[in-house]
Amino acid sequence: MSLPARALVLGLAQSGQAAALALARRGVRVVGVDRSDEIDVGRLSEGGVELHLGREEESLLENVDVLVRSPGVPGQAALLEAARERGVPVWSEVELGFRLLGPRNRLVGITGTKGKTTTVRLLGAIFAAAGQTAALAGNEHRPLSEVAGDLDAQAWVVCELSSFQLEDVQTLACDVAVLLNVEPDHLDRYDSFERYRDAKLRILERAGTAVVPRGSGLAGIEFSGDDPLPAEPRMPGVHNRENAAAATAAARAAGISDAPIAETLRTFPGVPHRLELVAEIGGVRYVNDSKATNVTAARRGIAAYEGSPLRLILGGSPKGESFEPLARSLGPDVCSLHLIGATADEIAAALDATGLSYERDGDLTTAVRSAARAARPGDIVLLSPACASYDQFRDFEERGDAFRRLVGELGS
């Protein structure tokens, strides 16, 4: 694979830093640019990357052969638009990572609105049970451009791909490409659902084998939550059975037999912050579903406990979604609703339209304590917020960790 002589990496968070270092280690002259001047760039300085922080001047594009875009950089960034106008090729970080893979490395790519991380880790566990080497990469794992430098010659890579990462791919070709689902999300970044969907569908371009939802109208191996599986998954919820069906289809497409698939389905416990049972205190179960950052995910989390009394915590930072479908879907299992965060007013308005009562608890600490006071043995206190977390937390993981801590304090 030929590499550029000079590259500009735009956005120096984790993926951008990985891309810059991967290129620099291979002898490419790298310019690293980030609009923030508070980035920790110690590794980049040591790696010989030319750094420009706090400014994105068009002159930095002079003599640049390619611009590598970190997934957090929006499509309207001025330097990105200038590169396109000048005819400078733009690669996503995963496009670079794919170009750095060895000729015998094989790639499973997984995308979807929800379920990506669970399916990636489940599939990674299946490969391990089958005695095959597989590295996990992508969205909530190590960047692909970093992983590409540490692989055995014949290793598989199981890569989680967000819509952001798929926006600028040109040669990315998955041996097995898995599309889990596409529901409205990230409408604060995309001007329409169609634009978001189109970014997701790029995973199917040049794919050797496509694994797609049954009834999607897309060509490939179809899967469904109703599929017969080699074993029933340990993870709760209809949506997790769908994830298991997708992982099973992908594993079979990769040549793995049903015995290690069955073993893994029976034992895989799930992923933190996704219907994670934190504790049972006084007969009340506390479940952390902080990764439910949109309405669709929250509805799936709630449905996983159908028939159980729920004390539901909702709210956070907005993503441009309507909460009316969520409000209309809430049934008699939801015994109390506890609203937090910047979206509390929007959710309250949707609940008012359905006649449902709620408590405005404001923050997670108050909501957990309020729900715990109301709960009775047999109830479930479920954090499934249907919103992002950036109003009160750094990310959904920090929110989920706070929930765990607060629950722990209840039992102390």
Salt bridges, closest charged atoms under 4 A:
GLU50 OE1 - ARG6 NH2 3.73
GLU50 OE2 - HIS52 NE2 2.75
GLU57 OE1 - ARG55 NH1 3.03
GLU58 OE2 - ARG86 NE 3.24
GLU62 OE2 - ARG86 NH1 3.21
GLU95 OE2 - ARG99 NE 2.62
GLU140 OE1 - ARG274 NH2 2.96
GLU140 OE2 - LYS291 NZ 3.92
GLU146 OE2 - ARG142 NE 2.79
ASP150 OD2 - ARG142 NH2 2.50
GLU160 OE1 - HIS141 ND1 3.38
GLU167 OE1 - ARG69 NH2 2.58
GLU167 OE1 - ARG189 NH2 3.18
ASP168 OD2 - ARG69 NH1 2.48
ASP168 OD1 - ARG84 NH2 3.15
GLU183 OE2 - ARG300 NH2 3.99
ASP185 OD2 - HIS186 NE2 3.64
ASP185 OD1 - LYS319 NZ 2.79
ASP191 OD2 - ARG195 NH1 3.30
ASP198 OD1 - ARG197 NH2 3.37
GLU205 OE2 - ARG202 NE 3.33
GLU205 OE1 - ARG206 NH2 3.56
GLU222 OE1 - ARG214 NE 3.80
ASP227 OD1 - ARG214 NH1 2.74
GLU232 OE2 - ARG241 NH2 2.67
ASP258 OD1 - ARG252 NE 2.91
GLU276 OE2 - ARG404 NE 2.89
GLU324 OE1 - ARG328 NH1 3.78
ASP345 OD1 - ARG360 NH1 2.63
ASP361 OD2 - HIS338 ND1 2.89
ASP379 OD2 - ARG311 NE 3.09
ASP395 OD2 - ARG394 NE 3.68
GLU398 OE2 - ARG394 NH1 3.05
ASP401 OD1 - HIS273 NE2 3.69
ASP401 OD1 - ARG404 NH1 2.49
GLU409 OE2 - ARG405 NH1 3.25
